[in-house]
């Protein structure tokens, strides 16, 4: 990789001197201006080259971004000059290379952070919470959605449904919640509150939490079998589509099948997405393992789409758990259901929405909850490995450019189901609308938890309807997951992507 040099001018120094002997005549020396000499400063464009090359080839909106056009530069020298002029990679990305309507491309100077994020590994205290406004004010309160097992929060006196209004003695508001809760402080103290008569009031209780590096969340949060009338209902709460959890999911569904469940409630209310291949396994466990049935299809930019045939763009239902990340390639214990009830909310996105949309051409999908986020797009993790097409492959980590450790996860496709439906960028509206009620969040997996209870009511068809009036709806402005866009992902498989001859290295 070439290095470039910029000339910086040194200011000339003007010096004067005088004779200290007052008896001698004073001779004023002629002012001399030092000659300006260039100082060479290295400008390394390796990162900029990696970003431009990757987006020029893979980015879904490549054709919409002027600076990514194939004919943008007449010569190699012009290309290199452009990269040199844009010496800040962050500014280059945000101001020149990313499409204005792109909500879900993200990046990090350390690609391993993105790898860990997709595997459910993070620096966290284990508290998953939502944030809402107090009435019509700018004051903010938080409420606990759930606690990650074996985390710092799991050892503290705090649980689902608890409410807080401050951090370290400072009341939360629109302007400060991001810094107080998601800033650099690893340890903070929550100032707790309580709700009485729909009014949030502070209490004297405080809970101190500490973020720990490398916390691994088990995305399989709850599985239960609930009997109601003559129905036996399987309940499965899944909080992230993580590769390597397929065998465990299969075991749970095998138990559902052995116990002859009649119905399934799949809870994705806090699931922002993850691996598309894992979504295919979950959908197949619900519907069936006919590998000739299309689950979803990917659409790429014009440059890539012209190179791919259906063997690459079409993704089918599957018959096994696969072999990725330690899975045993076991045959799936599919339930072969004609109908599924899916709990999904404004904290459900990407691979969660893909399961809902992908199943719809085949079975009746009953959506209980609120409108989802609306991410009908797929992404892939890229690193600076031209010979590997810049596609991240854990077996090629030793081939990543040691000078560029960036990770870039851009949107590279849109997805559609077997019916050609892909128009859900504004979210998927519920069939049965019901907000979570902060005054009554209930216990996840308990038949009386409101959203699950509403699904059960629909399954059983009870004559005497329970009152599901919501006192304080969970109108999110952010959450412990939503604040970071990298959590909302649909990670595509990395096989069969274009090879390195399509990436143009700087010579």
Secondary structure, 3 states (H helix, E strand, C coil): CCEEEEEEECCCCCCCCCCCCCCCCCCCCCCCCCCCCEEEEEEECHHHHHHHHHHHHHCCCHHHCHHHCCCCCCCHHHHHHHHHHCCCHHHHHHHHHCCCCCCCCEEECCHHHHHHHHCCEEEECCEEEEEEECCCCCEEEEEEEEECCCCCHHHCCCCCCCEEEEECCEECECCCHHHHHHCCCCEEEEEEEEEECCEEEEEEEEEEEECEEEEECCCEEEEEEEEECCEEEEEEEECCECCCCHHHHHHHHHHHHHCCCCEEEEECCCCCEEEHHHHHHHHHHHHCCCCCCEEEEEECCHHHHCCCCHHHHEEECCCECCCHHHCCCCECCCCCCCEEEEEECCCCCCHHHHHHHHHHCCCEEEEEECCCCCCCEEEEEECCCHHHCCECCHHHHHHCCCCCCCEEEEEEEEEECCCCCCCCCCCCCCCEECCCECCCCCCCCCCCCHHHHHHHHHHHCCCCCCCCCCCCECCCCEECCCCCHHHCEEECCCCCCCCHHHCCCCC
